Amino acid sequence: MLKGDERLDYLLAEEKRIIQSPSVFSFSLDAVLLAHFTYIPRKKGDIIDLCSGNGIIPLLLSKHTEVPITGVEIQPRLADMARRSVTYNHLADQIAILEEDLRGITKILGKEKHQIVTCNPPYFNTPPSSKVNENEHYKIARHEVMCTLRDTIRVSAELLRQGGKASFVHRPDRLVEIIDLMREYRLEPKRVQFVHPRLDKDANMVLVEGMKDAKSGVRYLPPIFVHEQNGDYTPLLKEILYGESK
């Protein structure tokens, strides 16, 4: 199952394992929190995960639903790792990984047919080439090289049927841009939740959910705090990461 420098890491709360590599961009807390934040249909509908990376979000969501899940990832190595993780966890009947450019995925998956879209997109506008991380995998994951924020929101809206929901995780300093783009593409913001490293620190992540063609009205959920003052995870984070408070 493993190639080169790859390893099998545990997803403790979900009792699954995932293939990762130090030379390829690995999943981080933002993906875990997006999976926790996302509305999950139990038995009807489907889920499309854009910018799927090594398949972390489909793997996390699969424990909580019986609906089919499709991950879309443009990088061949990451898509291959995701497929092998799906096979290892005996989830091939539920999860499909497509190695495709999300900008054209509507032609493959169909327009306005899907119930849920999740996306953990690149956070940073593409800087001058001299400042981009030399590792190609990291560069594509972090910077808007292969897709922009507009691309991810536009495609999410194209995929969703009326009343369908899209959820995103991003940086708080781009929240206004996110909301403007969501409304431009008929995704009305419905839930927003900020994530803070500690109680005394500014938010460094924001989770946003939008509904296709919904009426206006947004809920601001209680903030998530990741660490206690002593550096330990908060009870909520322990529950999310380990499946129980510790």
HELIX and SHEET records of a PDB file:
HELIX    1   1 LEU A   29  PHE A   37  1                                   9    
HELIX    2   2 ILE A   56  SER A   62  1                                   7    
HELIX    3   3 PRO A   76  TYR A   88  1                                  13    
HELIX    4   4 LEU A  102  GLY A  104  5                                   3    
HELIX    5   5 ILE A  105  LEU A  109  1                                   5    
HELIX    6   6 SER A  129  LYS A  131  5                                   3    
HELIX    7   7 GLU A  136  ARG A  142  1                                   7    
HELIX    8   8 LEU A  149  LEU A  159  1                                  11    
HELIX    9   9 PRO A  172  ARG A  174  5                                   3    
HELIX   10  10 LEU A  175  GLU A  184  1                                  10    
HELIX   11  11 PRO A  235  TYR A  242  1                                   8    
SHEET    1   A 2 ARG A   7  LEU A  11  0                                        
SHEET    2   A 2 LYS A  16  GLN A  20 -1                                        
SHEET    1   B 8 ILE A  95  GLU A  99  0                                        
SHEET    2   B 8 ILE A  69  GLU A  73  1                                        
SHEET    3   B 8 ILE A  47  LEU A  50  1                                        
SHEET    4   B 8 HIS A 114  CYS A 119  1                                        
SHEET    5   B 8 LEU A 160  HIS A 170  1                                        
SHEET    6   B 8 MET A 205  LYS A 212 -1                                        
SHEET    7   B 8 LEU A 187  HIS A 196 -1                                        
SHEET    8   B 8 ARG A 219  TYR A 220  1                                        
SHEET    1   C 8 ILE A  95  GLU A  99  0                                        
SHEET    2   C 8 ILE A  69  GLU A  73  1                                        
SHEET    3   C 8 ILE A  47  LEU A  50  1                                        
SHEET    4   C 8 HIS A 114  CYS A 119  1                                        
SHEET    5   C 8 LEU A 160  HIS A 170  1                                        
SHEET    6   C 8 MET A 205  LYS A 212 -1                                        
SHEET    7   C 8 LEU A 187  HIS A 196 -1                                        
SHEET    8   C 8 ILE A 224  PHE A 225  1                                        
END                                                                             
